[in-house]
């Protein structure tokens, strides 16, 4: 789900000090204990133009914590989802996240930290020694020095290369790249530009457009003049709707097919675009590419059923069943909770070193795909390997795990269906 530059002064130092005091100071021989419920921070935009992402990232938190709490919690603690509004703006994210770190009791793990604000929020949370699974795709984090950082979805450059692979597989060779001017969208460009010529295609035109303009007629005219056979696209719902409405008007009702990211598998995108270009185009001519996961596994079924069982998430369960970053957040919550059990403490500075142990292959390990099974296996004295909704995490030295890719299409009711897969190794080769 697709940033920036800030000096971090005394608020960060204060926040870090408060967290260390709450956690019992530096790590010693006996793991510290806590009382009361644990707070799982969902760091995402809950206000502003990208507010829908807050809803989409809260859903996997609710699914995971519903199951964790139904299984007795973590080391006797119930878990709450705590919304932390980064507004999608780095300027607002810093004070909001700093305040949450300083004032939230038992703030022991986090998810979110999306692309628009990750450059400023990741250092804050890492320095507070709070383990977190991020949904950002920034290439700058492909190599990083943050020990509390984990990512189980691909970087934006890999997503861009996957867009190119899918477009060429469909027979398209002359792409018009049109991206909104935000860090999450533009991060796809290096991979896309590198992959397209290697696959025998070309980029006929490459445009960056502002968000939510009243009209894009001049930009559309330039795209039409390039005669593309596919539109590789990344923008918010309203920008997309306006651009396509202008395109349809200026090109005698004819629109090129579109390849975009699974970040757009949202009700807002479906409704806004359908309103201006119709269901037929949206369901037949738009492909949405992102992280692949197998929808036939027990881990997936547990995830989907938990979404359907909660009144707060059941309506968006069909959409979330095909979108990688929320599923990665759900897996991350389970992994962190199981690491707490292994470490016999909920304090991040202690259990962080157990996270890789939860997912690493080992002889004789019991493979688990949900929290309850993992907890039971650990209680029985068994070693475990967590294989979740996104499959087997394979973290590199920077705590990144990319996996495979898939392509999806909208259904007429706004849900989505997987229609193909893309090799992760092929994508990485194109980036080499």
Buried (B, 14 or more C-beta within 10 A) or exposed (E): BBBBEBEBEEBBEEBBEBBBEBBBEEBEEEBBEBEEBBBBBBBBBBEBBBBBBBBBBBBBBBBBBBBBBEBEBBBEBEBBBBBBBBBBBBEBBBEBBBEBBBEBEBBBBBBBBBBBBBBBBBBBBBBBBBBBBBBBBBBBBBEBEBEBBBBBBBBBBBBBBBBBBBBBEBEBBBBBBBBBEBBBBBBBBBBBBBBBEBBEBEBBBBBBBEBBBEEBBEBBEEBBEBEBBBBBBBBBBBBBBBBBBBBBEBBEEEBBBBBBBBBBBBBBBBEBBBEBBEBEBBBEBBBBBBBBBBBEBEBBBBBBEBBBBBEBBEEBBBBBBBBBBBBBBBBBBBBBBBBBBBBEBBBBBBBBBBBBBBBBEEEEBBBBBBBBBBBBBBEEEEBBBBBBBBBBBBBEEBBBBBBBBBBBBBBEEBBBBBEBEBEBEBBEEBBE
